[in-house]
Amino acid sequence: MASLCSLPARTRRSTFCKVPVNRLSRFSTAGPRYSYEDTLPNLKIGTHTRVLFQGFTGRQATTNVKESLAWGTKIVGGVKPGVEGEHLGLPVFPSVRAAQEKAKPDASAIYVPGDYTAKAVEEAIEAEIPLVVAVAEHVPIHDVLRMQSMLQTQSKTRLVGANCPGIISAIGKCRIGFQPLPCFSPGMIGIVAKSGTLSYETVASTSRAGLGQSLCISMGGDVLAGTNFVDALKIFENDPDTEGIILVGEIGGTAEIDAAEWIKDYHRKNPDPKPIMALVGGLYAPPGRIMGHAGAWTAPGEPDARAKYKALESAGVVMVNHPEDFGEGMKKLLSSRARDSGSLFTYPANQKRGLHTMRRVSPRTSTPKMPSQPKTRSFYVKHFQALEMLRQKGISVRETAPLDSDFFLSLTVDRTELSPCIMASSKADFDPSHTKRFPFAYASEGFSGVLDPLIKAIAAQLRLPETAQEKLAELVQTLWQIFKEREAYVLEVRANASSGGPLEVRGAHFGFDDAAFRSSRRQEEIHRLRNPAEEVPEEVEAEKHGIVYVKLDGEGSIGTLVNGAGLAMNTVDALTLHGGHCANFLDTGGKATSETVKASFRIIVSDPRVRAIFVNIFGGLTRCDMIAEGIIMAFRDLNMSVPVVVRLRGTNEEQGQRMIGESGLPLHAFDRFEDAAKKVIEFAGETIDA
């Protein structure tokens, strides 16, 4: 059986198992000197980019193609497996390979459901399409791991996504994704973001400031991203169209820390660096909870939002706490840079006048009370169920309280290496100072026993005697089998091998990917282990309506209703920084319909602590006037008496604000976040932070 350490993997500072890198694969004709890094230039899209659609004739793709064509995107056709013909006046190809041969696309937009995304991406990789953009949500983690194992062994195809709005060149009028076009204007700011809705707010802010955008890249909110912050920064660094850079991060992973390190090096090498601003969402997110995005949760050993904020600030990045501040803040930085260099700096012709003083507000050191529970996602199985899975595989299990001689072992996903990873700690609980990470290739079939280099490295880290190493190999192999067979995303065990005795597992904590069940109905047996009756009732009710609701513990008196996970996290952060106390996190999803708004209101007011509600909606694909109509209808249908402050931004924002203002209901419309925040805090009877 092949050794894990003999298979391809990316190297990094924290790789303790030294893996020989072999870039050769059947997906590329490149030699060992080439790598996935060589695909970075494929991100520089523009008027030249020829775009193909996979899932071309579907409803969403059809709507998107019409909008993108009207905007100026050069679309050369689409793929419908096994079918040739015409759609929207463009050719339909039976396969990606046929499309590549006849239409020579530079990029492919993947518009298929989450459970078909991996296969569509694999087809594009095999056809060597230079850029692939995957927008679907709920792509199973193990599907993405397989995609990444292919991507990292070739040098032709670059992936953006999955679960992202896509990539768009405002200058080149090339849109590959579902971004709301009215927000964009040609200009000079490069934007890279994890959150879709926060990126739209950022785009709108730079458009209002008259700066516009050059290129906007979305990482996406999933655990594993095909393109990350550092990739985007490398593009912006040498892009003559980009004068300033904005980075929008959030909890989960280390991408923001990696970006901070890159920015430090960039500042050392450049006497006149491009100004960089950033925001990090989730400063007040409950520890361990998933906050809307599949990847918006902090795993053991990962930095929290505050650490990311401080790292970026220490690297010389100007930090803001709300995307509304990006436009005027960047304008001020660009003007200062122009004065320092003695150059004549001018803004685009559509510049709006007026410059407000930019505030740099550091996050508070104190935090509101949050749930004291450990990491929780709805698909964690119970402790005894995890132990039973190990027993069924022949692993010795004896549940006890933690002992000093216990060690911690975890098989999880390494977000930087884009691969599985074993974490080993010589302490009973995870302790960063006693823990090492061992990434390895997903393509592996298993271990070669005690002689496997990875097993020997883990045993050395855990200080296990030779007599225990065979049982360690069995345990790791068993975890690997469960990980792949059951599509887990984290398997944690506490074990013991003291004084020559048998290696025993003393505790276990297993988490599984619910996207595998949601999108493709895989792992139904695991999903049946969930008992909603033991969960927070409001959170279960919200899930039925496609809403993500997290009840925050403590003294929260402000209910929040937001469309978009990143924007919802930032709303809680910003209200807290203004002196408010939020009762919940609520993400209606990308579209806030009247039905989702009504369900959201009903769930929020079921919390007796709520004395005022803050609705923060960015109208992208769904117009603000339609959203306003839904809010008014829901408010009337529910006979609500709680005061509601509504902040509407985006498409048709003025019409939406006017409808709210003229409704005759206790609804209060604002466009500026600060004004809206002060009003809702006042209604909640709280003191406004000066």
C-alpha positions as CSV (number, residue, x, y, z in Angstrom):
1,M,0.0,0.0,0.0
2,A,1.4,3.4,-1.0
3,S,2.8,5.6,1.7
4,L,1.0,8.9,2.3
5,C,4.4,10.7,2.4
6,S,5.3,9.5,-1.1
7,L,2.4,11.3,-2.7
8,P,2.1,14.8,-4.0
9,A,1.4,17.6,-1.6
10,R,2.2,21.3,-1.4
11,T,4.9,22.4,1.0
12,R,4.6,25.1,3.7
13,R,6.3,26.3,6.8
14,S,4.2,24.1,9.1
15,T,4.7,20.9,7.1
16,F,6.6,18.5,9.4
17,C,6.3,15.5,7.1
18,K,8.7,16.4,4.3
19,V,7.0,15.2,1.1
20,P,8.7,15.1,-2.2
21,V,6.7,17.2,-4.7
22,N,5.9,15.6,-8.0
23,R,4.0,17.9,-10.3
24,L,3.6,15.4,-13.1
25,S,0.1,14.1,-13.8
26,R,-2.2,13.0,-16.5
27,F,-3.9,16.4,-16.5
28,S,-0.9,18.4,-17.7
29,T,1.9,18.1,-20.1
30,A,4.0,20.3,-17.9
31,G,7.4,19.2,-16.4
32,P,8.3,19.3,-12.7
33,R,9.3,22.9,-12.8
34,Y,5.7,24.0,-13.4
35,S,3.0,24.3,-10.8
36,Y,-0.5,25.6,-10.0
37,E,1.2,28.9,-9.2
38,D,1.8,29.4,-12.9
39,T,-1.9,29.8,-13.5
40,L,-2.1,33.1,-11.7
41,P,-2.0,35.3,-14.8
42,N,-5.2,33.6,-15.9
43,L,-7.0,35.8,-13.3
44,K,-6.4,38.9,-15.4
45,I,-9.6,38.9,-17.3
46,G,-10.9,41.7,-19.6
47,T,-12.3,42.5,-23.0
48,H,-10.1,39.7,-24.5
49,T,-11.6,36.9,-22.3
50,R,-13.8,34.4,-24.2
51,V,-16.2,32.9,-21.7
52,L,-17.9,29.5,-21.8
53,F,-20.8,28.4,-19.7
54,Q,-21.2,24.9,-18.2
55,G,-24.9,24.3,-17.4
56,F,-25.6,26.7,-20.2
57,T,-29.3,26.1,-20.8
58,G,-30.4,26.2,-17.1
59,R,-32.6,29.0,-15.8
60,Q,-29.9,30.7,-13.7
61,A,-27.3,30.5,-16.4
62,T,-29.7,31.8,-19.1
63,T,-30.5,34.9,-17.0
64,N,-26.9,35.5,-16.2
65,V,-25.8,35.1,-19.9
66,K,-28.4,37.7,-21.0
67,E,-27.2,40.2,-18.4
68,S,-23.5,39.6,-19.0
69,L,-23.9,39.8,-22.8
70,A,-25.7,43.1,-22.5
71,W,-22.9,44.4,-20.2
72,G,-20.2,43.6,-22.7
73,T,-18.9,40.1,-21.7
74,K,-17.6,38.1,-24.6
75,I,-19.5,34.8,-24.3
76,V,-18.7,32.1,-26.9
77,G,-21.4,29.5,-26.0
78,G,-22.0,26.8,-23.5
79,V,-22.1,23.1,-22.7
80,K,-25.0,20.7,-22.4
81,P,-23.7,17.1,-22.1
82,G,-24.4,15.1,-25.2
83,V,-26.3,17.9,-27.0
84,E,-25.4,20.1,-29.9
85,G,-27.5,23.1,-31.0
86,E,-28.1,26.7,-30.2
87,H,-29.2,28.7,-27.2
88,L,-29.6,32.5,-27.0
89,G,-28.1,32.7,-30.4
90,L,-24.9,31.0,-29.2
91,P,-23.6,27.5,-29.9
92,V,-24.3,24.6,-27.5
93,F,-21.5,22.1,-27.3
94,P,-21.8,18.4,-26.2
95,S,-18.7,18.5,-24.0
96,V,-16.1,20.9,-22.6
97,R,-13.5,19.2,-24.8
98,A,-15.6,20.0,-27.9
99,A,-16.1,23.6,-26.8
100,Q,-12.4,24.0,-26.2
101,E,-11.5,22.7,-29.7
102,K,-14.1,24.8,-31.5
103,A,-14.6,28.0,-29.5
104,K,-11.2,28.3,-27.7
105,P,-12.6,29.7,-24.4
106,D,-10.3,31.5,-21.9
107,A,-12.7,30.8,-19.0
108,S,-15.6,28.7,-18.0
109,A,-18.4,29.6,-15.7
110,I,-19.8,26.6,-13.8
111,Y,-23.5,26.9,-13.4
112,V,-24.5,23.5,-12.2
113,P,-25.8,22.3,-8.8
114,G,-23.3,21.7,-6.0
115,D,-23.3,17.9,-6.3
116,Y,-22.4,18.2,-10.0
117,T,-19.8,21.0,-9.6
118,A,-16.8,18.7,-9.0
119,K,-17.4,16.7,-12.2
120,A,-17.9,20.0,-14.2
121,V,-14.6,21.4,-12.8
122,E,-12.8,18.1,-13.6
123,E,-14.0,18.3,-17.2
124,A,-12.7,21.8,-17.5
125,I,-9.3,20.8,-16.0
126,E,-9.0,17.9,-18.4
127,A,-9.7,20.3,-21.3
128,E,-7.1,22.7,-19.9
129,I,-9.5,25.7,-19.7
130,P,-7.3,28.5,-18.3
131,L,-9.8,29.9,-15.8
132,V,-12.7,28.1,-14.1
133,V,-15.2,29.9,-11.9
134,A,-17.5,27.8,-9.7
135,V,-20.4,29.7,-8.0
136,A,-22.5,26.9,-6.5
137,E,-23.1,26.6,-2.8
138,H,-23.2,23.3,-0.8
139,V,-20.4,21.6,-2.8
140,P,-19.4,18.7,-0.6
141,I,-16.0,19.1,1.1
142,H,-14.7,15.8,-0.2
143,D,-15.6,16.7,-3.8
144,V,-13.6,19.9,-3.4
145,L,-10.7,17.9,-1.9
146,R,-10.7,15.7,-5.0
147,M,-10.8,18.9,-7.2
148,Q,-7.9,20.4,-5.4
149,S,-5.8,17.2,-5.6
150,M,-6.2,17.5,-9.4
151,L,-5.5,21.3,-9.5
152,Q,-2.3,21.1,-7.5
153,T,-0.8,18.6,-10.0
154,Q,-1.2,20.7,-13.1
155,S,-0.3,24.1,-14.5
156,K,-2.9,25.0,-17.0
157,T,-6.2,25.7,-15.1
158,R,-6.9,28.2,-12.3
159,L,-10.0,27.9,-10.1
160,V,-12.0,30.7,-8.5
161,G,-14.5,29.4,-5.9
162,A,-16.4,27.4,-5.1
163,N,-19.3,29.1,-3.4
164,C,-18.4,32.5,-4.6
165,P,-19.9,35.4,-6.6
166,G,-17.1,35.0,-9.1
167,I,-14.6,37.4,-10.7
168,I,-15.3,40.6,-12.6
169,S,-13.3,43.2,-14.5
170,A,-15.2,46.5,-14.3
171,I,-12.7,48.1,-16.8
172,G,-12.8,45.2,-19.3
173,K,-16.6,44.6,-18.9
174,C,-16.0,40.9,-18.3
175,R,-18.3,39.3,-15.7
176,I,-17.9,35.7,-14.8
177,G,-20.3,35.2,-11.9
178,F,-23.5,36.7,-10.6
179,Q,-22.3,40.0,-9.2
180,P,-25.0,42.9,-9.2
181,L,-23.8,44.9,-12.2
182,P,-25.4,48.3,-11.2
183,C,-22.9,48.5,-8.3
184,F,-19.8,48.4,-10.5
185,S,-18.1,51.2,-12.3
186,P,-14.7,51.2,-14.2
187,G,-11.9,52.5,-12.0
188,M,-8.7,51.9,-10.1
189,I,-9.5,49.7,-7.0
190,G,-8.7,46.0,-6.8
191,I,-10.9,44.1,-4.4
192,V,-10.6,40.6,-3.1
193,A,-13.1,39.2,-0.7
194,K,-14.4,36.1,1.0
195,S,-18.0,37.4,1.5
196,G,-20.2,38.1,-1.5
197,T,-22.5,40.7,0.1
198,L,-19.7,42.5,1.9
199,S,-17.8,42.7,-1.4
200,Y,-20.9,44.3,-3.0
201,E,-21.0,46.9,-0.2
202,T,-17.3,47.5,-0.8
203,V,-17.8,47.9,-4.5
204,A,-20.8,50.3,-3.9
205,S,-18.6,52.4,-1.5
206,T,-15.8,52.8,-4.0
207,S,-18.3,53.6,-6.8
208,R,-19.9,56.3,-4.6
209,A,-16.5,57.8,-3.9
210,G,-15.8,58.0,-7.6
211,L,-12.9,55.6,-7.5
212,G,-14.5,52.6,-9.3
213,Q,-13.0,49.2,-9.6
214,S,-10.3,47.5,-11.8
215,L,-10.7,43.8,-10.9
216,C,-12.8,42.2,-8.2
217,I,-12.0,38.6,-7.2
218,S,-14.0,36.5,-4.8
219,M,-12.4,33.8,-2.7
220,G,-15.7,32.4,-1.7
221,G,-16.8,31.3,1.7
222,D,-16.0,27.6,1.6
223,V,-13.3,25.7,3.6
224,L,-11.1,25.2,0.5
225,A,-10.6,28.1,-2.0
226,G,-9.2,27.7,-5.5
227,T,-7.8,31.3,-5.3
228,N,-6.9,33.0,-2.1
229,F,-5.9,36.5,-0.8
230,V,-2.2,36.2,-1.6
231,D,-3.0,35.0,-5.2
232,A,-5.1,38.1,-5.7
233,L,-2.5,40.4,-4.1
234,K,0.1,39.1,-6.5
235,I,-2.1,40.1,-9.4
236,F,-2.9,43.5,-8.0
237,E,0.7,44.2,-7.2
238,N,1.7,44.4,-10.9
239,D,-1.6,45.4,-12.4
240,P,-1.2,48.9,-14.0
241,D,-5.0,49.4,-13.7
242,T,-5.0,48.9,-9.9
243,E,-4.0,51.9,-7.8
244,G,-5.4,50.8,-4.4
245,I,-6.2,47.4,-2.9
246,I,-9.1,46.3,-0.6
247,L,-9.2,43.0,1.2
248,V,-12.4,41.7,2.9
249,G,-11.8,38.8,5.3
250,E,-13.7,36.9,8.0
251,I,-13.3,34.1,10.5
252,G,-12.0,30.7,9.4
253,G,-8.6,29.6,8.1
254,T,-5.4,31.5,7.9
255,A,-5.7,33.3,4.6
256,E,-5.7,36.7,6.2
257,I,-2.6,35.9,8.2
258,D,-0.9,34.7,5.0
259,A,-2.0,37.9,3.3
260,A,-0.5,40.0,6.2
261,E,2.9,38.3,5.9
262,W,2.8,38.9,2.1
263,I,2.0,42.6,2.6
264,K,4.8,43.0,5.1
265,D,7.2,41.7,2.5
266,Y,5.6,43.8,-0.2
267,H,6.1,47.0,1.9
268,R,9.7,46.1,2.6
269,K,10.5,45.7,-1.1
270,N,8.5,48.8,-2.4
271,P,9.3,52.3,-1.4
272,D,6.0,53.5,-2.8
273,P,3.5,50.7,-2.2
274,K,-0.1,50.8,-3.3
275,P,-2.4,51.6,-0.4
276,I,-4.2,48.6,1.1
277,M,-7.3,48.7,3.3
278,A,-9.1,45.8,4.9
279,L,-12.0,44.6,7.0
280,V,-12.3,41.3,9.0
281,G,-15.8,40.1,9.7
282,G,-16.7,38.0,12.8
283,L,-14.9,40.0,15.6
284,Y,-17.9,39.1,17.8
285,A,-18.8,35.7,16.4
286,P,-19.4,33.0,19.0
287,P,-16.4,30.6,19.2
288,G,-16.8,27.5,17.2
289,R,-20.1,28.3,15.5
290,I,-20.5,28.2,11.7
291,M,-21.6,31.6,10.6
292,G,-23.5,31.1,7.4
293,H,-20.6,30.2,5.0
294,A,-19.4,26.6,5.1
295,G,-15.9,27.9,5.9
296,A,-16.9,30.6,8.4
297,W,-15.8,28.9,11.6
298,T,-12.6,28.8,13.5
299,A,-10.9,25.4,13.9
300,P,-8.5,24.5,16.7
301,G,-5.2,26.3,16.2
302,E,-6.6,28.8,13.7
303,P,-6.5,32.5,14.5
304,D,-9.7,34.3,15.4
305,A,-10.9,37.5,13.7
306,R,-9.1,39.7,16.2
307,A,-5.8,38.1,15.5
308,K,-6.4,38.6,11.8
309,Y,-7.3,42.2,12.4
310,K,-4.2,42.9,14.4
311,A,-1.9,41.0,11.9
312,L,-3.2,43.0,9.0
313,E,-3.0,46.3,11.0
314,S,0.6,45.5,12.0
315,A,1.5,44.8,8.4
316,G,0.6,48.4,7.5
317,V,-3.0,47.8,6.3
318,V,-5.6,50.5,7.1
319,M,-8.4,48.7,8.9
320,V,-12.1,49.7,8.9
321,N,-15.0,48.2,10.7
322,H,-17.7,48.7,8.1
323,P,-17.4,48.6,4.3
324,E,-19.2,51.9,4.0
325,D,-15.9,53.5,5.0
326,F,-13.8,52.1,2.2
327,G,-14.6,54.6,-0.5
328,E,-13.7,57.8,1.2
329,G,-10.9,56.2,3.2
330,M,-9.2,54.9,0.0
331,K,-9.7,58.3,-1.7
332,K,-7.8,59.9,1.2
333,L,-5.0,57.4,1.1
334,L,-4.6,57.8,-2.7
335,S,-4.5,61.6,-2.4
336,S,-1.9,61.3,0.3
337,R,0.2,59.0,-1.8
338,A,0.0,61.3,-4.7
339,R,1.2,64.3,-2.6
340,D,4.1,62.3,-1.1
341,S,5.3,61.2,-4.6
342,G,4.8,64.7,-6.1
343,S,2.6,63.3,-8.9
344,L,-0.6,64.7,-10.2
345,F,-3.4,62.4,-9.2
346,T,-6.9,62.7,-10.7
347,Y,-10.0,60.6,-10.2
348,P,-12.3,59.3,-12.9
349,A,-14.8,61.6,-14.4
350,N,-17.6,60.2,-12.4
351,Q,-16.1,61.2,-9.1
352,K,-18.5,62.4,-6.4
353,R,-17.4,65.4,-4.4
354,G,-17.0,65.5,-0.6
355,L,-14.3,64.0,1.6
356,H,-15.1,62.8,5.1
357,T,-12.5,62.2,7.8
358,M,-11.6,58.5,7.9
359,R,-11.8,56.9,11.3
360,R,-9.6,54.0,12.3
361,V,-11.3,52.2,15.1
362,S,-9.6,49.1,16.7
363,P,-11.9,46.4,18.0
364,R,-12.6,46.4,21.7
365,T,-10.6,44.1,23.9
366,S,-13.8,43.1,25.8
367,T,-16.3,40.7,24.3
368,P,-20.0,40.2,24.8
369,K,-21.2,37.1,26.5
370,M,-21.4,34.2,24.0
371,P,-22.4,30.6,24.2
372,S,-20.1,28.6,26.5
373,Q,-20.6,25.5,24.4
374,P,-17.7,23.9,22.5
375,K,-17.4,23.8,18.8
376,T,-20.9,23.1,17.4
377,R,-22.1,22.5,13.9
378,S,-25.4,20.7,13.4
379,F,-23.8,17.6,12.0
380,Y,-21.5,16.7,15.0
381,V,-22.5,13.3,16.2
382,K,-22.7,12.6,19.9
383,H,-19.6,11.5,21.9
384,F,-20.9,7.9,22.4
385,Q,-21.8,7.6,18.7
386,A,-18.2,8.6,17.7
387,L,-16.8,6.0,20.0
388,E,-19.1,3.4,18.6
389,M,-17.8,4.1,15.1
390,L,-14.3,3.3,16.3
391,R,-15.4,0.1,18.1
392,Q,-17.0,-1.1,14.9
393,K,-13.6,-0.7,13.2
394,G,-11.8,-2.7,15.9
395,I,-10.3,0.2,17.8
396,S,-9.9,-0.3,21.6
397,V,-12.1,2.2,23.4
398,R,-12.4,2.9,27.1
399,E,-14.0,6.2,28.0
400,T,-12.4,8.0,31.0
401,A,-11.7,11.5,32.2
402,P,-8.7,13.2,30.8
403,L,-5.3,12.0,32.1
404,D,-1.9,13.7,32.0
405,S,-0.6,10.9,29.8
406,D,-3.3,11.3,27.2
407,F,-2.6,12.7,23.7
408,F,-4.7,14.5,21.2
409,L,-5.0,13.5,17.5
410,S,-7.2,15.1,14.8
411,L,-7.8,14.3,11.1
412,T,-9.1,17.4,9.5
413,V,-8.8,19.7,6.5
414,D,-5.8,22.0,6.0
415,R,-7.1,25.2,4.4
416,T,-3.7,26.4,3.3
417,E,-2.4,23.1,1.9
418,L,-5.9,22.4,0.4
419,S,-5.5,18.8,1.6
420,P,-6.3,16.5,4.6
421,C,-4.1,17.1,7.6
422,I,-3.3,15.2,10.8
423,M,-2.8,17.3,13.9
424,A,-0.9,15.7,16.8
425,S,-0.6,17.1,20.3
426,S,1.3,15.5,23.2
427,K,-1.3,17.0,25.5
428,A,-4.8,15.6,26.2
429,D,-6.5,18.7,24.8
430,F,-5.4,20.7,21.8
431,D,-2.5,22.9,22.8
432,P,-0.8,24.9,19.9
433,S,2.6,24.9,21.7
434,H,2.6,21.1,21.7
435,T,1.0,20.5,18.4
436,K,2.3,19.8,14.9
437,R,0.5,19.6,11.6
438,F,1.1,16.9,9.0
439,P,-0.7,17.7,5.6
440,F,-0.8,14.9,3.1
441,A,-2.4,14.1,-0.3
442,Y,-6.1,13.3,-0.6
443,A,-5.4,10.8,-3.3
444,S,-3.9,8.3,-0.9
445,E,-5.3,4.9,-0.3
446,G,-3.8,4.5,3.2
447,F,-0.7,3.8,5.3
448,S,2.0,1.3,5.0
449,G,2.1,0.7,8.8
450,V,4.7,1.5,11.3
451,L,7.3,2.1,8.6
452,D,5.3,4.8,7.0
453,P,7.3,8.1,7.3
454,L,4.1,10.0,8.4
455,I,3.3,7.5,11.2
456,K,6.9,7.7,12.4
457,A,6.8,11.5,12.4
458,I,3.5,11.5,14.3
459,A,4.8,8.9,16.8
460,A,7.9,11.0,17.4
461,Q,5.7,14.1,18.0
462,L,3.6,12.2,20.5
463,R,6.7,10.6,22.1
464,L,5.1,7.1,21.8
465,P,7.2,4.0,22.5
466,E,7.9,1.6,19.6
467,T,5.4,-0.9,21.1
468,A,2.6,1.6,20.6
469,Q,3.4,2.6,17.0
470,E,1.6,-0.3,15.4
471,K,-1.6,0.5,17.2
472,L,-1.1,4.2,16.3
473,A,-0.9,3.2,12.6
474,E,-4.1,1.2,13.0
475,L,-5.8,4.2,14.7
476,V,-4.7,6.7,12.0
477,Q,-5.7,4.3,9.2
478,T,-9.1,3.9,10.8
479,L,-9.6,7.6,11.1
480,W,-8.7,7.9,7.5
481,Q,-11.2,5.3,6.5
482,I,-14.0,7.0,8.4
483,F,-12.9,10.4,7.0
484,K,-13.3,9.2,3.4
485,E,-16.1,6.7,3.7
486,R,-18.4,9.0,5.8
487,E,-17.2,12.3,4.4
488,A,-16.1,13.8,7.7
489,Y,-14.4,17.2,8.0
490,V,-13.0,16.7,11.5
491,L,-12.3,13.6,13.5
492,E,-10.8,14.3,17.0
493,V,-9.7,11.6,19.5
494,R,-8.1,11.6,22.9
495,A,-6.0,8.5,23.4
496,N,-3.5,6.9,25.8
497,A,-0.6,4.5,25.5
498,S,1.0,4.8,28.9
499,S,3.7,2.5,30.4
500,G,3.6,-0.2,27.8
501,G,-0.2,-0.8,28.0
502,P,-2.5,-1.0,25.0
503,L,-3.3,2.1,23.0
504,E,-6.8,3.1,23.9
505,V,-9.1,5.9,22.7
506,R,-10.5,7.7,25.7
507,G,-12.7,10.3,24.0
508,A,-13.8,11.3,20.5
509,H,-15.5,14.2,18.7
510,F,-16.5,13.7,15.1
511,G,-18.0,16.2,12.6
512,F,-19.4,15.4,9.2
513,D,-20.1,17.5,6.1
514,D,-23.8,18.2,5.8
515,A,-23.3,19.5,2.3
516,A,-22.9,15.9,1.1
517,F,-26.4,15.2,2.4
518,R,-28.0,18.6,1.4
519,S,-26.8,18.6,-2.2
520,S,-26.6,14.9,-3.1
521,R,-28.4,13.0,-0.3
522,R,-25.2,11.2,0.4
523,Q,-24.4,10.0,4.0
524,E,-28.1,9.7,5.0
525,E,-27.2,7.2,7.7
526,I,-24.9,9.8,9.4
527,H,-27.5,12.6,8.9
528,R,-30.1,10.4,10.7
529,L,-28.0,10.5,13.9
530,R,-29.0,14.2,14.3
531,N,-31.7,14.9,16.8
532,P,-33.2,18.4,16.2
533,A,-35.2,18.1,19.4
534,E,-32.0,18.6,21.3
535,E,-31.0,21.7,19.4
536,V,-32.0,25.4,19.7
537,P,-35.6,25.5,18.5
538,E,-35.3,28.9,16.8
539,E,-32.2,27.7,14.9
540,V,-34.1,24.5,13.7
541,E,-37.1,26.6,12.6
542,A,-34.9,29.0,10.7
543,E,-33.2,26.1,8.8
544,K,-36.6,25.0,7.5
545,H,-36.9,28.3,5.7
546,G,-33.3,28.3,4.4
547,I,-32.3,30.9,7.0
548,V,-29.1,30.7,9.1
549,Y,-30.0,31.9,12.6
550,V,-27.6,31.8,15.6
551,K,-28.9,32.8,19.0
552,L,-26.3,34.9,20.9
553,D,-26.1,34.5,24.6
554,G,-26.0,37.4,27.1
555,E,-27.9,40.7,27.3
556,G,-28.7,41.2,23.6
557,S,-31.7,43.4,22.9
558,I,-31.2,44.1,19.2
559,G,-32.5,41.6,16.7
560,T,-30.6,41.5,13.4
561,L,-32.0,40.6,9.9
562,V,-29.4,40.6,7.1
563,N,-29.0,39.1,3.7
564,G,-25.5,37.5,3.4
565,A,-23.4,35.8,6.0
566,G,-20.4,38.1,5.8
567,L,-22.6,41.2,6.0
568,A,-24.5,39.6,8.9
569,M,-21.3,39.0,10.8
570,N,-20.1,42.5,10.1
571,T,-23.5,43.9,11.2
572,V,-23.2,42.3,14.6
573,D,-19.6,43.6,14.8
574,A,-20.4,47.1,13.9
575,L,-23.5,47.4,16.1
576,T,-21.4,46.1,19.1
577,L,-18.6,48.6,18.3
578,H,-21.2,51.3,18.4
579,G,-22.3,50.2,21.9
580,G,-25.2,47.9,21.0
581,H,-25.9,44.4,22.1
582,C,-27.1,41.9,19.5
583,A,-29.4,39.0,20.4
584,N,-28.8,37.0,17.2
585,F,-27.0,36.5,13.9
586,L,-29.4,36.0,11.0
587,D,-28.6,35.5,7.4
588,T,-31.6,35.2,5.1
589,G,-29.4,34.1,2.2
590,G,-28.6,36.0,-1.0
591,K,-32.2,36.9,-1.7
592,A,-34.5,38.4,0.9
593,T,-38.0,37.6,-0.2
594,S,-41.2,38.6,1.6
595,E,-41.5,35.0,2.8
596,T,-38.0,34.8,4.2
597,V,-38.4,38.2,5.8
598,K,-41.7,37.2,7.4
599,A,-40.1,34.0,8.8
600,S,-37.1,36.0,10.0
601,F,-39.2,38.5,11.8
602,R,-41.3,35.7,13.5
603,I,-38.1,34.0,14.7
604,I,-36.5,37.2,16.0
605,V,-39.5,38.4,18.0
606,S,-39.9,35.0,19.6
607,D,-36.8,36.0,21.7
608,P,-38.3,38.1,24.6
609,R,-35.0,40.0,25.0
610,V,-35.5,41.8,21.6
611,R,-36.6,45.4,22.0
612,A,-35.7,46.7,18.5
613,I,-34.8,45.1,15.2
614,F,-32.1,46.2,12.7
615,V,-32.7,45.2,9.1
616,N,-29.5,45.6,7.0
617,I,-30.1,44.7,3.4
618,F,-27.9,45.2,0.4
619,G,-30.0,44.9,-2.8
620,G,-27.9,43.2,-5.4
621,L,-29.7,40.8,-7.7
622,T,-32.9,41.5,-5.7
623,R,-33.8,45.2,-5.9
624,C,-34.3,47.4,-2.8
625,D,-37.9,48.3,-3.8
626,M,-38.9,44.7,-3.9
627,I,-37.2,44.1,-0.6
628,A,-39.0,47.1,0.9
629,E,-42.3,45.7,-0.3
630,G,-41.5,42.4,1.4
631,I,-40.6,44.1,4.7
632,I,-43.8,46.1,4.7
633,M,-46.0,43.1,3.9
634,A,-44.3,40.9,6.5
635,F,-44.6,43.7,9.1
636,R,-48.3,44.0,8.5
637,D,-49.1,40.3,8.3
638,L,-47.4,39.7,11.7
639,N,-48.9,42.8,13.4
640,M,-45.5,43.7,14.8
641,S,-45.1,46.4,17.4
642,V,-41.3,46.2,17.9
643,P,-39.7,49.2,16.2
644,V,-37.7,48.3,13.1
645,V,-34.8,50.3,11.7
646,V,-34.1,49.5,8.0
647,R,-30.9,50.2,6.2
648,L,-31.3,49.7,2.4
649,R,-28.3,49.9,0.0
650,G,-27.8,48.8,-3.5
651,T,-30.1,48.6,-6.6
652,N,-33.0,51.0,-6.4
653,E,-32.1,52.0,-2.8
654,E,-33.8,55.4,-3.0
655,Q,-37.1,53.9,-4.1
656,G,-36.9,51.3,-1.3
657,Q,-36.1,53.9,1.4
658,R,-39.0,56.0,0.2
659,M,-41.4,53.1,0.4
660,I,-40.4,52.4,3.9
661,G,-40.7,56.0,4.9
662,E,-44.1,56.4,3.5
663,S,-45.5,53.1,4.8
664,G,-47.1,54.7,7.9
665,L,-45.6,51.8,10.0
666,P,-43.1,52.0,12.8
667,L,-40.3,51.4,10.2
668,H,-37.4,53.8,10.0
669,A,-35.3,53.9,6.8
670,F,-31.7,55.0,6.5
671,D,-28.9,54.7,4.0
672,R,-25.8,55.4,6.2
673,F,-25.0,52.6,8.6
674,E,-23.9,54.9,11.4
675,D,-27.2,56.8,11.5
676,A,-29.1,53.6,11.4
677,A,-27.0,52.1,14.2
678,K,-27.6,55.0,16.5
679,K,-31.3,54.9,15.9
680,V,-31.7,51.1,16.6
681,I,-29.5,51.4,19.8
682,E,-31.7,54.3,20.9
683,F,-34.9,52.2,20.4
684,A,-33.3,49.3,22.3
685,G,-32.8,51.6,25.2
686,E,-29.1,51.2,25.2
687,T,-26.3,53.8,25.6
688,I,-24.7,54.9,22.3
689,D,-21.0,54.6,22.3
690,A,-19.4,58.0,21.6
